[in-house]
Amino acid sequence: MYELFLRIETLFLALNTPVLLGVGVLLLLVGLVLWLGGSRYSTVIVGLLGAVVGSVAGLLVGQWLSLHLWLCMIVGATVLAAASVLLRNVLILVLAVLVIASLSGAGYVVVVLDRIAPEQPETKTETQSGQSLLIQSFTNMEPGARMKYVDEISKEEGFRERLRAMLDNTWQAVEPHVWKVGLSVLAGGIVAIFLVWLIKKALIALSYSVVGTAAILLGTQTALLGVGVQAVSEIGPRPWVLPGTFLGMAAIGWICQLFFLGPKAKTHVAKEPQESEK
């Protein structure tokens, strides 16, 4: 996990302070809501998610058919938001399964990235096409060397080019193990589907807590970069700090949503018996 957060830190260093602070605070707020109140506000969350997906779909359709973009986005957001609320229970379960499956795959990717940080700063690996690649470990680099390396692999200025280069470089490290990542995602999905039938409420709360925890950690890292603090670099390659923090926060959010801040209990008002006619 340390290697992954180092790569994110190095990529975000190219952004200016207002962007870092704005994105960091927004992620923190969203993460806090999902971490502690995801189960309670699931209808609102699903509706907003449907609105976002609908607006993006409307934008794409509007561009494709040369229609009014704003109108297409509003219609798409309204339709998918309403459909998401109506199908809330189904969508929540589907999203919970996807989150657990993604968490399983992401966990294996994190392990792969941490393994490319041996005593030597460079590791050779071989892709499925048989090409030999030299993978650089950010863990064994100084901060200045990381920035220089990102500039070298991106070859062009701009955050989009740096992001694309970083994703390509990370994919090169993961590609030899892609079938294992796929198996991890499949196994996580199967386990999640099985758990849906047993502990639906617990699985949904866990999914919200996991996503919220990830958003909080990423938001904290981004906001600290905005004030000039490279928190991940200062932590150093301690193997259990980040995973331990992630698991501890996810467990706390899970427990809070299950026992303290879960869905509001439905109150049933008992009808008063009618007085018998005299």
Sequence and secondary structure as in RCSB ss.txt:
>XXXX:A:sequence
MYELFLRIETLFLALNTPVLLGVGVLLLLVGLVLWLGGSRYSTVIVGLLGAVVGSVAGLLVGQWLSLHLWLCMIV
GATVLAAASVLLRNVLILVLAVLVIASLSGAGYVVVVLDRIAPEQPETKTETQSGQSLLIQSFTNMEPGARMKYV
DEISKEEGFRERLRAMLDNTWQAVEPHVWKVGLSVLAGGIVAIFLVWLIKKALIALSYSVVGTAAILLGTQTALL
GVGVQAVSEIGPRPWVLPGTFLGMAAIGWICQLFFLGPKAKTHVAKEPQESEK
>XXXX:A:secstr
 HHHHHHHHHHHTTS HHHHHHHHHHHHHHHHHHHHHTTTTHHHHHHHHHHHHHHHHHHHHHHHHT  HHHHHHH
HHHHHHHHHHHTHHHHHHHHHHHHHHHHHHHHHHHHHHHHT SSSSEEEEE TTS EEEEE GGGS HHHHHHHH
HHHH S SHHHHHHHHHHHHHHHHGGGHHHHHHHHHHHHHHHHHHHHH HHHHHHHHHHHHHHHHHHHHHHHHHH
HTT  HHHHH S TTHHHHHHHHHHHHHHHHHHHTSSS               
